Amino acid sequence: QQQVKQSPQSLIVQKGGIPIINCAYENTAFDYFPWYQQFPGKGPALLIAIRPDVSEKKEGRFTISFNKSAKQFSLHIMDSQPGDSATYFCAAGGVDGGGKLIFGQGTELSVKP
Amino acid sequence: NAGVTQTPKFQVLKTGQSMTLQCAQDMNHNSMYWYRQDPGMGLRLIYYSASEGTTDKGEVPNGYNVSRLNKREFSLRLESAAPSQTSVYFCASTAELMNTEAFFGQGTRLTVV
């Protein structure tokens, strides 16, 4: 199965809160899990990515948590700011799928001042 | 650096008309991709080109054709547009076949009436 399921579809938090976006995958051959951030009218841009040999990766205020046995990974945004308001996509890929990325459905995040 | 450039940015077609979406990258990337983005569906891969001279189908190829004109350019053609092809189309490129950072264009918003 090639699906990547992402939740929630939308999320509203107050400034300083910690929004969490979750993704689940089925194909155990996936070995690359990026998160993309998209602002209105723009193309997606890579935010952070993780490989299954580690359980957590931090870059600035953004953290990916990875649970290989549960086939789940999540994005946490620490001290969220209004400028973080965007749509976030998780994705998964691997050599087994020809290296192509399968994207989740997207989460529209709104951070209120 | 322009990165990935798509033209046009907006287009309205009548059912049955044809058109070609253009994409060019200036990063000397080997692989290029066409995605469509629909609300609640995430990004779905239409076609991709792992390297100059090769093209392959993605998840949703029906109704589309592609041409990898050279290493820089990858075009998407709709031979007979249908309302179901109303979407936002993104071109992307990677240095190699996925599992590395994908750079996206700004998108083409296509409406078929």
Interface residues (C-beta under 8 A of the other chain):
Chain A: Q2 V4 Q6 Q9 D31 Y32 P34 Y36 G41 K42 G43 P44 A45 L46 A49 F89 A91 G93 G94 V95 G98 G99 K100 L101 I102 F103 G104 Q105 G106
Chain B: V4 S31 Y33 Y35 G40 M41 G42 L43 R44 L45 Y48 A50 D56 G58 E59 F90 A92 E96 L97 M98 N99 E101 A102 F104 G105 Q106 G107
